[in-house]
Amino acid sequence: MHRNAIMPLINLDAFFGVEAAESGDVRQVIVFRSENGNVGLVVDQILDIVSEAAIVQETSRREGVLGSAVLQQKVTDLVDVAAIIRASCPSFAKSAA
C-alpha cells in the first residue's frame, strides 16, 4: 500500500533477467508517479540520488534501457521507465494513454 492505494510493483531484476542480490526481507522501491497513479520499481539498492541533466551518449537496443550517459564522472545506464511500465503493467500503461 502506498498512500492508501494498492500500487503495482515491477521487479527490475526480473524484468532484466538478472539474479537478485541477497537482500533479506527489505526491499527498496522507487515510486514513479503520474496523473494516472503510482508504480513502484523494486531495486536491489539505491546508490545515489543525482540531480543533473543527462545527455544520452550511446543509445541502447535493450528493452527498458534508453542508453548510457556520464553522470558524476561515471558511465550510467538510463532506464526507460515508460517502456518498462508498458511491458510489465499493460493495464496501467493503457490508463496513462
Secondary structure as the mmCIF struct_conf table of DSSP 4:
data_model
#
loop_
_struct_conf.conf_type_id
_struct_conf.id
_struct_conf.beg_label_comp_id
_struct_conf.beg_label_asym_id
_struct_conf.beg_label_seq_id
_struct_conf.end_label_comp_id
_struct_conf.end_label_asym_id
_struct_conf.end_label_seq_id
STRN STRN1 HIS A 2 HIS A 2
TURN_TY1_P TURN_TY1_P1 ARG A 3 ASN A 4
STRN STRN2 ALA A 5 ALA A 5
STRN STRN3 LEU A 9 ASN A 11
HELX_RH_AL_P HELX_RH_AL_P1 LEU A 12 PHE A 16
TURN_TY1_P TURN_TY1_P2 GLY A 17 GLY A 17
HELX_LH_PP_P HELX_LH_PP_P1 GLU A 19 GLU A 22
TURN_TY1_P TURN_TY1_P3 GLY A 24 ASP A 25
STRN STRN4 GLN A 28 SER A 34
TURN_TY1_P TURN_TY1_P4 GLU A 35 ASN A 36
STRN STRN5 GLY A 37 VAL A 43
BEND BEND1 ASP A 44 ASP A 44
BEND BEND2 GLN A 57 GLN A 57
STRN STRN6 GLU A 58 THR A 59
BEND BEND3 ARG A 62 ARG A 62
TURN_TY1_P TURN_TY1_P5 GLU A 63 GLY A 64
STRN STRN7 VAL A 65 LEU A 71
TURN_TY1_P TURN_TY1_P6 GLN A 72 GLN A 73
STRN STRN8 LYS A 74 VAL A 79
HELX_RH_AL_P HELX_RH_AL_P2 VAL A 81 SER A 88
HELX_RH_AL_P HELX_RH_AL_P3 PRO A 90 ALA A 96
#
